[in-house]
Amino acid sequence: MRRILIVNIICFVSIIAFAQTIENRIVPPDGYIRKKCDGNSFAAYLRQLPLFPEGSKVKLYNGQEKQNQSAAYSVINMEIGNLDLQQCADAVIRLRAEYLWVQKRYGEIKFNFTSGFPVEYTKWAEGKRIKVSGNKAEWYAAGGRDYSYKTFRKYLDMVFMYAGTASLAKELQTVPYTSLQPGDVFIKGGSPGHAVIVMDIAIHPTTKKKVFLLAQSYMPAQQIHILVNPSDRNLSPWYELTDADDGNLYTPEWTFAKKDLKRFK
């Protein structure tokens, strides 16, 4: 009986360790509590993303380790393919699209190529594919109806190939920094450009101060990772939301203006 009990405890501990998520591993600072959110919201989805074991290195698409490991606090356990596609804006697109796909909100999955060409997931799932020639893209019939995850991932790779910070920045709406919420994106469109996504928010019930988490991918394509806070190591990986809409946000590998904050429509 004792042996069975020990085995059960070991199994239980293993399950808990395996099921580590952003919510149950990354604890808010003392006195802060996570902002309540609807269970079907984008915020809840981001919060429940699984993490690789503590201490895991950020890997590139080719299996090599990212050179700057000091930027990462934790690594999100999500495959990124074996091509140099899922970079910074692509990671934001990936998380938003994955959430909508899980919710079966297929009609809302639509992103633009840098050329402005709109790429609706429903067209892809209904059997159409895209031919690209220079800056021109067009749909053509290629197969039958298929809403499987495998086909969805192929759709995403196509978007990653021809979209980027320039196109994504145009699709998002600018919001005040002080209204920041999970799923918002700090983005600087262009070449070079960069994007990081707000993953979670916690609030101090007395002072009403807020802190938030950020995540990114980068170049070359690499696993999405929770960022450290280079400006406040004691608060890291959390960032403090200040009262001012002006000024800068300093992340490990990019400096954004606070006015660079945008939101999915």
NORHU-V67735 format. One record per pair of residues at least 24 apart in sequence whose ideal C-beta (glycine too) atoms are under 10 Angstrom apart, sorted by the first residue. I is the first residue (numbers start at 1). GAP is how many residues later the second one is. D is the distance in whole Angstrom. If there is no record, write none. Layout:
BEGIN
i/gap/d
I/GAP/D
I/GAP/D
END
This chain:
BEGIN
i/gap/d
17/36/7
17/37/9
18/32/8
18/35/9
18/59/10
19/29/10
19/31/7
19/32/10
20/30/7
20/31/5
20/32/8
20/33/7
20/34/8
20/54/9
20/57/9
21/25/10
21/26/7
21/27/5
21/28/6
21/29/6
21/30/6
21/55/10
21/56/9
22/24/7
22/25/6
22/26/7
22/27/5
22/28/8
22/29/6
22/52/8
22/54/8
22/177/6
22/178/6
22/191/7
22/193/9
22/204/7
23/24/4
23/25/6
23/26/9
23/28/10
23/176/10
23/177/7
24/24/9
24/27/9
25/25/10
25/26/6
25/28/10
25/29/7
25/48/10
25/49/7
25/201/9
26/25/8
26/47/8
26/48/7
26/173/9
26/174/7
26/176/10
26/187/7
26/200/7
26/211/7
26/212/8
27/175/9
27/211/10
28/172/8
28/173/9
28/174/4
28/175/9
28/176/9
28/183/7
28/185/9
28/210/7
29/173/7
29/175/8
29/180/10
29/182/6
29/205/9
29/206/6
29/207/10
29/209/6
29/211/9
30/174/9
31/171/9
31/172/10
31/173/5
31/174/8
31/175/7
31/176/8
31/178/9
32/169/9
32/170/4
32/171/6
32/172/5
32/173/8
32/175/9
32/177/8
32/178/8
32/179/6
32/206/8
33/169/6
33/170/6
33/171/8
33/172/6
34/148/10
34/166/7
34/167/7
34/168/5
34/169/8
35/146/8
35/147/8
35/165/8
35/166/5
35/167/7
35/168/5
35/175/8
35/177/9
36/167/9
37/144/9
37/145/7
37/163/9
37/164/9
40/59/10
40/62/9
40/63/7
41/58/9
41/62/10
41/140/10
41/141/8
41/142/8
42/53/8
42/54/7
42/57/5
42/58/9
42/61/9
42/139/9
42/140/7
42/141/4
42/142/10
42/222/8
43/56/10
43/138/7
43/139/4
43/140/6
43/155/9
43/156/9
43/157/7
43/158/8
44/55/9
44/138/9
45/50/8
45/51/9
45/53/8
45/54/4
45/55/9
45/57/7
45/58/8
45/137/9
45/138/9
46/30/10
46/49/7
46/50/10
46/53/8
46/136/6
46/137/7
46/151/8
46/152/8
46/153/5
46/154/7
46/167/9
46/169/8
47/135/7
47/152/7
47/153/6
47/154/10
47/166/9
49/25/10
49/27/5
49/28/8
49/29/7
49/46/8
49/49/9
49/50/10
49/150/8
49/151/10
49/166/9
49/175/8
49/177/9
50/26/7
50/27/4
50/28/8
51/24/7
51/25/6
51/26/6
51/27/10
51/174/9
51/175/8
52/24/8
52/25/5
52/26/9
52/171/8
52/173/9
53/24/9
56/167/9
56/169/9
57/166/9
57/168/10
58/159/9
58/160/9
58/164/6
58/165/5
58/166/9
58/167/5
59/163/7
59/164/5
59/166/10
60/24/8
60/158/10
60/159/10
60/160/6
60/161/7
60/162/5
60/163/8
61/24/7
61/25/7
61/26/9
61/156/10
61/159/6
61/160/4
61/161/7
61/162/9
62/158/8
62/159/9
62/160/10
64/156/9
64/158/9
65/157/9
66/151/10
66/152/8
66/154/9
66/156/5
66/157/8
66/159/8
67/153/10
67/155/10
68/150/8
68/184/7
68/185/7
69/156/9
70/158/7
70/160/9
70/182/7
70/183/10
71/145/8
71/147/8
71/154/7
71/155/10
71/156/6
71/157/6
71/159/8
71/180/8
71/181/4
71/182/6
71/183/10
72/143/9
72/144/9
72/146/10
72/150/9
72/151/9
72/152/10
72/153/4
72/154/7
72/155/7
72/156/7
72/165/9
72/180/8
73/140/8
73/141/10
73/142/9
73/152/7
73/153/5
73/154/6
73/155/5
73/156/9
73/163/7
73/164/4
73/165/10
73/179/10
74/139/9
74/141/9
74/151/7
74/152/4
74/153/9
74/154/10
74/163/7
75/140/10
75/147/9
75/148/5
75/149/8
75/150/5
75/151/8
76/123/9
76/139/7
76/141/9
76/147/7
76/148/4
76/149/6
76/150/7
77/146/8
77/147/9
78/145/7
78/146/6
79/74/9
79/144/9
80/80/10
80/137/7
80/141/6
80/142/7
80/143/6
80/144/8
81/72/8
81/75/9
81/76/6
81/79/9
81/140/8
82/139/9
83/74/7
83/77/8
83/78/9
83/137/10
83/138/7
84/76/9
84/77/10
84/135/8
84/136/5
84/137/5
84/138/9
85/71/9
85/72/6
85/73/9
85/74/9
85/75/4
85/76/6
85/132/10
85/135/10
85/136/6
86/70/8
86/71/8
86/74/6
86/131/6
86/134/10
86/135/5
86/136/8
86/137/9
86/138/8
87/73/8
87/77/8
87/78/9
87/107/9
87/108/9
87/129/9
87/130/6
87/131/7
87/132/5
87/133/7
87/134/5
87/135/8
88/76/8
88/77/7
88/80/9
88/99/9
88/100/10
88/104/10
88/105/8
88/106/5
88/107/5
88/108/8
88/109/10
88/128/6
88/129/5
88/130/6
88/131/7
88/133/9
88/134/10
88/136/10
88/165/9
88/166/9
89/25/10
89/70/10
89/71/9
89/74/7
89/75/5
89/76/4
89/77/8
89/78/8
89/79/5
89/80/8
89/96/9
89/98/7
89/100/8
89/104/7
89/105/8
89/106/5
89/108/10
89/128/9
90/66/8
90/67/9
90/69/8
90/70/4
90/71/9
90/73/7
90/74/8
90/75/10
90/78/9
90/105/9
90/127/7
90/131/7
90/134/10
91/69/9
91/104/8
91/105/9
91/106/7
91/124/7
91/125/6
91/126/4
91/127/9
91/130/9
91/131/9
91/132/9
91/133/5
91/134/9
92/73/9
92/76/7
92/80/9
92/91/9
92/93/5
92/94/10
92/95/8
92/103/5
92/104/8
92/105/5
92/123/9
92/124/9
92/125/8
92/132/9
92/170/10
92/172/9
93/63/7
93/66/6
93/67/7
93/70/7
93/71/10
93/74/9
93/75/7
93/78/9
93/92/10
93/102/9
93/104/10
94/59/9
94/62/6
94/65/9
94/66/8
94/103/10
94/123/8
94/130/8
95/88/8
95/90/10
95/102/6
95/104/9
95/120/8
95/122/10
95/129/7
96/72/10
96/87/7
96/89/9
96/101/8
96/168/6
97/24/7
97/55/8
97/56/10
97/58/8
97/59/6
97/62/8
98/51/10
98/54/9
98/55/10
98/58/8
99/84/8
99/165/10
100/164/10
101/24/10
101/46/9
101/48/8
101/51/6
101/52/10
101/54/9
101/55/9
102/47/10
104/43/9
106/41/7
106/46/9
108/156/9
108/157/10
109/43/8
109/46/8
109/47/9
109/50/9
110/49/9
110/61/9
111/44/10
111/45/9
111/47/10
111/48/5
111/49/9
111/51/9
111/52/6
111/56/7
111/57/7
111/60/7
112/47/9
112/50/9
112/51/7
112/54/10
112/55/5
112/56/8
112/58/7
112/59/6
113/24/6
113/45/9
113/46/8
113/48/9
113/49/4
113/50/6
113/51/9
113/54/6
114/48/6
114/49/6
114/50/6
114/51/9
114/52/5
114/53/5
114/54/9
114/56/9
114/75/10
114/77/9
115/47/7
115/48/10
115/52/8
116/51/7
116/54/8
117/45/8
117/46/10
117/50/9
118/53/10
119/36/8
119/37/10
119/39/7
119/40/6
119/43/8
119/44/8
119/48/10
120/35/9
121/26/9
121/30/9
121/31/7
121/34/6
121/35/9
121/38/9
122/25/9
122/33/10
123/32/9
124/27/7
124/28/8
124/30/8
124/31/4
124/32/10
124/34/8
124/35/9
125/26/6
125/27/7
125/30/7
127/24/9
129/25/9
129/26/9
129/29/8
130/25/10
130/28/6
130/29/10
130/31/10
130/32/8
132/26/9
132/29/8
132/30/7
135/27/10
137/25/7
160/61/8
164/25/8
164/26/9
164/27/8
164/29/7
164/31/9
165/24/5
165/25/6
165/26/8
165/27/8
165/28/3
165/29/7
165/30/5
166/24/6
166/25/7
166/27/6
168/25/9
168/27/7
168/94/9
168/96/10
169/24/7
169/26/8
169/91/9
169/93/7
170/92/10
171/91/9
171/93/8
171/94/8
172/89/9
172/90/4
172/91/6
172/92/6
172/93/7
173/89/6
173/90/6
173/91/8
173/92/5
174/85/7
174/86/8
174/87/7
174/88/5
174/89/8
175/84/10
175/86/6
175/87/7
175/88/5
176/69/5
176/82/9
176/83/9
176/85/7
177/64/8
177/65/8
177/66/9
177/67/8
177/68/5
177/69/8
177/70/9
177/72/8
177/79/10
177/80/9
177/81/4
177/82/7
177/83/9
177/84/5
178/32/9
178/63/7
178/64/8
178/65/7
178/66/8
178/67/6
178/80/9
178/83/9
179/62/10
179/66/9
179/82/8
179/84/9
180/30/8
180/32/6
180/59/10
180/61/6
180/69/10
180/78/9
180/81/6
180/83/9
181/29/10
181/31/9
181/80/10
181/82/8
182/30/8
182/31/9
183/80/7
183/81/6
184/28/9
184/77/6
184/78/7
184/79/5
184/80/8
185/29/10
185/71/10
185/75/9
185/76/7
185/77/5
185/78/7
185/79/8
186/28/8
186/30/9
186/63/6
186/65/8
186/68/8
186/70/4
186/71/9
186/72/8
186/73/10
186/74/5
186/75/6
186/76/8
187/69/8
187/73/6
187/74/8
187/75/6
188/66/7
188/67/9
188/68/6
188/69/8
188/72/6
189/71/9
189/73/10
192/27/9
192/62/9
193/61/9
194/24/8
194/25/9
194/57/8
194/59/7
194/60/4
194/61/9
194/62/8
194/66/9
195/59/9
195/61/9
195/65/9
195/67/9
196/31/7
196/53/9
196/55/6
196/56/10
196/57/9
196/58/7
196/60/8
196/64/10
197/27/9
198/41/9
198/43/10
198/63/8
198/65/9
199/25/9
199/27/7
199/28/9
199/38/10
200/26/9
200/37/10
200/38/9
201/37/9
201/40/8
202/36/7
202/39/10
203/38/9
209/31/7
209/32/7
209/33/9
209/34/9
210/28/10
210/29/9
210/30/8
210/31/4
210/32/9
211/24/7
211/26/10
211/27/4
211/28/6
211/29/5
211/30/7
212/25/10
212/26/7
212/27/5
212/28/8
212/29/6
213/24/6
213/25/6
213/26/7
214/24/9
214/25/6
214/35/9
214/37/6
214/38/9
214/42/10
216/35/7
216/36/9
216/37/8
216/38/8
218/34/10
218/35/6
218/36/9
219/34/10
225/27/10
227/24/6
227/25/6
227/26/8
227/27/10
228/24/6
END
